[in-house]
């Protein structure tokens, strides 16, 4: 039993606690002006409450005024206040309980200080860029990009309309997909590249990298050496590395890759014999035959990337490696549409060696590489209608003229020790610099002068490769060839004499 004195003492303590800590949190008195931002009233009201939380004027647990009271104080409709409170509750800044009003939720202060909002806020428009017309005109000489403006608009639209009207496919990785395109490609490659193959031998894939990946899986190249041109095509190199292969650099000369440098331990060889990328060499028939013969003897897979073999100037076409005796057994032929029509047309075709055909089919299914059926149908119609042949003839004439104008304008750079190579085929030329010239610095200086190109040294697998610029002329108007050459000359002069 407690004594009377203990009871009185307990009551005094309770009375003091009740006076110090109220049973109900006090109602916050909100005083603010709603900004005239053009946003809905409910959003502006919610923003004002969050701003008061951020400033510490409202704290966690505080009770907000009733919707009727706040509406009267602000001179707005009660419905707007109800919507604002609903927004605050939905976003987690407040919590409402029946009979207890609306309170500031736990963590609301942290969110407010982090500038979280109760609703999506329209971001301010980025500062407008200077008018491109006022800048120095940019001449894009990046290699490997054709001029899509040369494609006939009427024939292009006609092919895509027909493709859009064709029945839809399942859109799954299937080696037997796109039969129309495979039939059209078989005829096109027979006529243009001398390849005798049936539609069943051709696989259609999204791009070159996909074709390389599928080949690497089918030929089990993981943890095995692959003889690779150096300087060479970086995208193909990265695709091989991505599948676990080990690209082994082989230096290329004036005749491209030397078959005698391929080792018996190399599981595969990657090369671009029609127009070596980026150096521009054309592999002569003697080397082609020797490469195929060695590959057939050792069981090596030769990956023939015929990326721009359709474009040749003042020289006759050389046979594709796969068309040489023995090529069907060891050469994997890869081509793409991006170099002959448009970079947007992401399609590649692969003709594997006969022994790998069943493995390629399994690798396509395993990798999940799916080519767009509409794009494949459009390309098939461009080939079947003769539009592609007409385009190639028209584009070859245009590219020949642009190449001649550019090469002629580059003759003035000979006094700097610059030589121009790779002019017989393809869509680019190489400007070879003396070894003591920093081609990365020259490319940067030329870019500041309005000419975009690619440093040759960046195509080598290791430092110490040849120096120069890789310049594509496919989109260089003949009338601007001198401007491009002058800008490159100024950049070279500035770097050589420390003026850039």
Secondary structure as GFF3:
##gff-version 3
##sequence-region A 1 500
A	DSSP	alpha_helix	4	20	.	.	.	ID=ss1
A	DSSP	alpha_helix	41	55	.	.	.	ID=ss2
A	DSSP	alpha_helix	67	74	.	.	.	ID=ss3
A	DSSP	alpha_helix	78	91	.	.	.	ID=ss4
A	DSSP	beta_strand	94	97	.	.	.	ID=ss5
A	DSSP	beta_strand	101	104	.	.	.	ID=ss6
A	DSSP	alpha_helix	108	113	.	.	.	ID=ss7
A	DSSP	three_ten_helix	132	134	.	.	.	ID=ss8
A	DSSP	beta_strand	139	140	.	.	.	ID=ss9
A	DSSP	three_ten_helix	148	150	.	.	.	ID=ss10
A	DSSP	alpha_helix	153	165	.	.	.	ID=ss11
A	DSSP	alpha_helix	179	193	.	.	.	ID=ss12
A	DSSP	three_ten_helix	199	201	.	.	.	ID=ss13
A	DSSP	beta_strand	202	205	.	.	.	ID=ss14
A	DSSP	alpha_helix	208	218	.	.	.	ID=ss15
A	DSSP	beta_strand	225	230	.	.	.	ID=ss16
A	DSSP	alpha_helix	234	242	.	.	.	ID=ss17
A	DSSP	beta_strand	246	251	.	.	.	ID=ss18
A	DSSP	three_ten_helix	259	261	.	.	.	ID=ss19
A	DSSP	beta_strand	268	271	.	.	.	ID=ss20
A	DSSP	alpha_helix	285	298	.	.	.	ID=ss21
A	DSSP	beta_strand	301	305	.	.	.	ID=ss22
A	DSSP	three_ten_helix	321	323	.	.	.	ID=ss23
A	DSSP	alpha_helix	327	330	.	.	.	ID=ss24
A	DSSP	beta_strand	331	336	.	.	.	ID=ss25
A	DSSP	beta_strand	348	351	.	.	.	ID=ss26
A	DSSP	three_ten_helix	354	356	.	.	.	ID=ss27
A	DSSP	alpha_helix	357	367	.	.	.	ID=ss28
A	DSSP	alpha_helix	373	384	.	.	.	ID=ss29
A	DSSP	alpha_helix	387	409	.	.	.	ID=ss30
A	DSSP	three_ten_helix	410	416	.	.	.	ID=ss31
A	DSSP	beta_strand	419	421	.	.	.	ID=ss32
A	DSSP	beta_strand	428	432	.	.	.	ID=ss33
A	DSSP	alpha_helix	439	448	.	.	.	ID=ss34
A	DSSP	beta_strand	451	452	.	.	.	ID=ss35
A	DSSP	beta_strand	454	455	.	.	.	ID=ss36
A	DSSP	three_ten_helix	456	459	.	.	.	ID=ss37
A	DSSP	beta_strand	468	472	.	.	.	ID=ss38
A	DSSP	three_ten_helix	478	480	.	.	.	ID=ss39
A	DSSP	alpha_helix	481	496	.	.	.	ID=ss40
###
